[in-house]
């Protein structure tokens, strides 16, 4: 399970170990109708693409920070976090 699920479901209260396998990636997509996108000015198209890229980078940063807080909380709760797999 993703660590945010482990945390929110309080699995850490009964589990002794957490293995960080990094076995899954959950992409988020920004989707727009091609005809609508092609109808936008080139400047607006570029602004839209740049903003989506910037938002994606920011989202990944927030997720990494959140995951680290959760990992720290689990360690404080006595869970052994295994990273060397």
MARVO-795951 format. One record per residue (C-alpha): residue number from 1; x, y negated, z. Coordinates in steps of 0.5 Angstrom, whole numbers, plus 500, padded with zeros to 3 digits. Layout:
N
> seq:xx:yy:zz
> NUM:X:Y:Z
...
This chain:
85
> seq:xx:yy:zz
> 1:500:500:500
> 2:502:493:499
> 3:505:490:505
> 4:500:485:506
> 5:495:490:506
> 6:499:494:511
> 7:499:488:516
> 8:492:486:515
> 9:489:493:516
> 10:494:493:522
> 11:497:500:520
> 12:503:497:523
> 13:500:499:530
> 14:500:506:529
> 15:506:507:524
> 16:513:507:526
> 17:516:506:519
> 18:516:502:513
> 19:519:503:506
> 20:520:498:501
> 21:520:501:495
> 22:518:496:490
> 23:515:501:486
> 24:509:497:483
> 25:509:490:480
> 26:502:486:480
> 27:502:481:474
> 28:497:475:474
> 29:495:473:467
> 30:493:466:465
> 31:488:467:459
> 32:485:463:454
> 33:481:464:447
> 34:486:463:441
> 35:482:459:437
> 36:481:454:443
> 37:488:454:444
> 38:490:453:437
> 39:485:447:437
> 40:489:443:443
> 41:494:438:441
> 42:501:441:441
> 43:503:436:447
> 44:497:439:451
> 45:499:446:449
> 46:506:445:451
> 47:503:442:458
> 48:498:448:459
> 49:504:453:458
> 50:509:449:462
> 51:504:448:468
> 52:502:456:468
> 53:510:458:468
> 54:511:453:474
> 55:505:456:477
> 56:507:463:476
> 57:514:461:479
> 58:511:458:485
> 59:506:463:486
> 60:512:468:486
> 61:515:464:491
> 62:509:464:496
> 63:509:471:496
> 64:516:472:497
> 65:515:468:503
> 66:509:471:506
> 67:512:478:505
> 68:518:476:509
> 69:514:473:515
> 70:510:480:515
> 71:516:484:515
> 72:519:480:520
> 73:512:481:524
> 74:513:488:523
> 75:520:489:526
> 76:517:485:532
> 77:512:490:533
> 78:517:495:533
> 79:516:498:526
> 80:523:500:523
> 81:523:497:516
> 82:527:501:511
> 83:530:498:505
> 84:536:502:502
> 85:532:507:498
